[in-house]
Amino acid sequence: MRDVAIIGVSQTKFGELWDTSFRDMITEAGLKAIQDSGIKGADVDAMYVGNMSAGLFVEQEHIASLIADQAGLNPLPCTRVEAACASGGLALRSGIMAVASGYHDIVISAGVEKMTDVVDPSPIVSTASDQEWEAQQGINFPSLYAMIARRHMYEYGTTREQLAMFSVVNHKNGARNPLAQFGMEITVDQVLNSSMVADPLRLLDCSPITDGAAAAILCPAEDAHKYTDSPVYVKASTQASGTIALHERKDITTIDSTVHAARKAYKMAGLTPKDIDAVEVHDCFSINGLLAIEDLGFVEKGKAGSFVEDGMTEIDAQIPVNPSGGLKSRGHPLGATGIAQAAEIVWQLRGEAGKRQVKDIEVGMTHNIGGTGGTAAVHILSN
Ligand SMILES: CC(C)(COP(=O)(O)OP(=O)(O)OC[C@H]1O[C@@H](n2cnc3c(N)ncnc32)[C@H](O)[C@@H]1OP(=O)(O)O)[C@@H](O)C(=O)NCCC(=O)NCCS
């Protein structure tokens, strides 16, 4: 197996992009990543694109062909990768495996989702849950995560304020990210007084509905310096599956797929949670940010609430969590999120994250899940 490097990354502005089409977004992300990497379009051997549901959001399937064509890259092999909100993480992993195996040399791993062109995105997002047991019973993602939050509060004494703090820290970081969808700072009071979505989760506990795309260029590590002075190396790329429906789980306060993917990633990289200098976690709802910190091993089970409340996840603290603003503030265009997380860690490792730069960072992690954890992808990157 060959070592793999990331030599270029990009992210479009995330938000309600009324004047930008699906194809414009992914093309913009791809071209910017190519420019960032120093390669030429003709150097690319293959492309993997994470996308959850273009068929339902913009009535376009066969997007791999559309994207290769639009980018002027035909006859490049282009493959769509789908695993709900983890589609981007799996597109990254697919690209890494293609380069590591020697099958391809230069690969684009990208992600895209255009969610705001439909009147009601919720039923489309709900297709990532178990249709028969969850969605068709009227349970959507806010309500699934609300049940998880209630159980975590019951089991571990996690408070409403502690959940709110997770969003507050995200927005503090997102306010320093010009590509974020909601780049304003918020207070605990604002979270607690925002509209109720699914008790106990309120509007400011939820990631938004987002349009956006992101891309990363991969090559064999031994070739990376031909293109860039600041390659970022892939130390681990792992994936695990869990039950799609919540009621199948022994304990809904633990996302088993995250635990398994993280365990494998630490082993692959020869590292422990203490070695990680910053992490981008999949906080589609504030409670999932707390679960991630626990399940990735940064804090004991049940202790994430007080850890966040004590400021331990801020940019200059014990483990900086979501320097980009996370899904809550940066936004969550489902298929693009896993790639945007990697782009953020790459910028951090290259010292290019501006006002949200984590000091002395050498190792970063990304954590991307699909649904309530039916799929998890974890990556460890290093400079
Ligand atoms: C939380 C949620 C229900 C809000 O949707 P909504 O009630 O239709 O919200 P609207 O789009 O009507 O926006 C209402 C206002 O809140 C703002 N807003 C919407 N979502 C927001 C968010 N997550 N954070 C902050 N502000 C938000 C809008 O900008 C708008 O502000 P304005 O009135 O000043 O223009 C929706 O964003 C949602 O479903 N999020 C979860 C997505 C999800 O499940 N993803 C997959 C996870 S597994």
The ligand as an SDF file (V2000), in Angstrom:
LIG
                    3D

 48 50  0  0  0  0  0  0  0  0999 V2000
  -33.7310   23.4070   12.1330 C   0  0  0  0  0  0  0  0  0  0  0  0
  -34.6090   23.4320   10.9170 C   0  0  0  0  0  0  0  0  0  0  0  0
  -35.8410   22.5700   11.1420 C   0  0  0  0  0  0  0  0  0  0  0  0
  -35.0280   24.8870   10.6610 C   0  0  0  0  0  0  0  0  0  0  0  0
  -35.7820   24.9290    9.4850 O   0  0  0  0  0  0  0  0  0  0  0  0
  -36.9510   26.0160    9.2910 P   0  0  0  0  0  0  0  0  0  0  0  0
  -37.7480   26.1070   10.5380 O   0  0  0  0  0  0  0  0  0  0  0  0
  -37.6360   25.6440    8.0210 O   0  0  0  0  0  0  0  0  0  0  0  0
  -36.1220   27.3150    9.1590 O   0  0  0  0  0  0  0  0  0  0  0  0
  -36.2560   28.4190    8.0260 P   0  0  0  0  0  0  0  0  0  0  0  0
  -35.4580   27.9880    6.8550 O   0  0  0  0  0  0  0  0  0  0  0  0
  -37.7040   28.7720    7.8320 O   0  0  0  0  0  0  0  0  0  0  0  0
  -35.5010   29.6170    8.7110 O   0  0  0  0  0  0  0  0  0  0  0  0
  -36.0800   30.3770    9.7430 C   0  0  0  0  0  0  0  0  0  0  0  0
  -35.0290   31.3530   10.2120 C   0  0  0  0  0  0  0  0  0  0  0  0
  -34.0490   30.6660   10.9940 O   0  0  0  0  0  0  0  0  0  0  0  0
  -32.7630   30.7620   10.3750 C   0  0  0  0  0  0  0  0  0  0  0  0
  -32.1780   29.4180   10.4970 N   0  0  0  0  0  0  0  0  0  0  0  0
  -32.6020   28.2890    9.9070 C   0  0  0  0  0  0  0  0  0  0  0  0
  -31.8620   27.2380   10.3270 N   0  0  0  0  0  0  0  0  0  0  0  0
  -30.9560   27.7460   11.1920 C   0  0  0  0  0  0  0  0  0  0  0  0
  -29.9220   27.1740   11.9390 C   0  0  0  0  0  0  0  0  0  0  0  0
  -29.6860   25.8640   11.8870 N   0  0  0  0  0  0  0  0  0  0  0  0
  -29.1670   27.9670   12.7190 N   0  0  0  0  0  0  0  0  0  0  0  0
  -29.4170   29.3010   12.7800 C   0  0  0  0  0  0  0  0  0  0  0  0
  -30.3970   29.8990   12.1020 N   0  0  0  0  0  0  0  0  0  0  0  0
  -31.1630   29.1350   11.3020 C   0  0  0  0  0  0  0  0  0  0  0  0
  -33.0330   31.1850    8.9420 C   0  0  0  0  0  0  0  0  0  0  0  0
  -31.9610   31.9420    8.4210 O   0  0  0  0  0  0  0  0  0  0  0  0
  -34.2620   32.0420    9.0910 C   0  0  0  0  0  0  0  0  0  0  0  0
  -33.8770   33.3080    9.5800 O   0  0  0  0  0  0  0  0  0  0  0  0
  -34.6610   34.6500    9.1370 P   0  0  0  0  0  0  0  0  0  0  0  0
  -36.0700   34.4530    9.6070 O   0  0  0  0  0  0  0  0  0  0  0  0
  -33.9130   35.7150    9.8470 O   0  0  0  0  0  0  0  0  0  0  0  0
  -34.5430   34.6770    7.6560 O   0  0  0  0  0  0  0  0  0  0  0  0
  -33.8570   22.9210    9.6470 C   0  0  0  0  0  0  0  0  0  0  0  0
  -32.7250   23.7210    9.4370 O   0  0  0  0  0  0  0  0  0  0  0  0
  -33.4350   21.4900    9.7900 C   0  0  0  0  0  0  0  0  0  0  0  0
  -34.2030   20.5740    9.5230 O   0  0  0  0  0  0  0  0  0  0  0  0
  -32.1750   21.2360   10.2010 N   0  0  0  0  0  0  0  0  0  0  0  0
  -31.6570   19.8910   10.3790 C   0  0  0  0  0  0  0  0  0  0  0  0
  -31.1290   19.3620    9.0750 C   0  0  0  0  0  0  0  0  0  0  0  0
  -30.8040   17.8960    9.1820 C   0  0  0  0  0  0  0  0  0  0  0  0
  -31.5500   17.1130    9.7290 O   0  0  0  0  0  0  0  0  0  0  0  0
  -29.6630   17.5010    8.6210 N   0  0  0  0  0  0  0  0  0  0  0  0
  -29.2270   16.1280    8.6300 C   0  0  0  0  0  0  0  0  0  0  0  0
  -28.7660   15.7410    9.9690 C   0  0  0  0  0  0  0  0  0  0  0  0
  -28.5940   14.0380   10.2130 S   0  0  0  0  0  0  0  0  0  0  0  0
  1  2  1  0
  2  3  1  0
  2  4  1  0
  2 36  1  0
  4  5  1  0
  5  6  1  0
  6  7  2  0
  6  8  1  0
  6  9  1  0
  9 10  1  0
 10 11  2  0
 10 12  1  0
 10 13  1  0
 13 14  1  0
 14 15  1  0
 15 16  1  0
 15 30  1  0
 16 17  1  0
 17 18  1  0
 17 28  1  0
 18 19  1  0
 18 27  1  0
 19 20  2  0
 20 21  1  0
 21 22  1  0
 21 27  2  0
 22 23  1  0
 22 24  2  0
 24 25  1  0
 25 26  2  0
 26 27  1  0
 28 29  1  0
 28 30  1  0
 30 31  1  0
 31 32  1  0
 32 33  2  0
 32 34  1  0
 32 35  1  0
 36 37  1  0
 36 38  1  0
 38 39  2  0
 38 40  1  0
 40 41  1  0
 41 42  1  0
 42 43  1  0
 43 44  2  0
 43 45  1  0
 45 46  1  0
 46 47  1  0
 47 48  1  0
M  END
$$$$
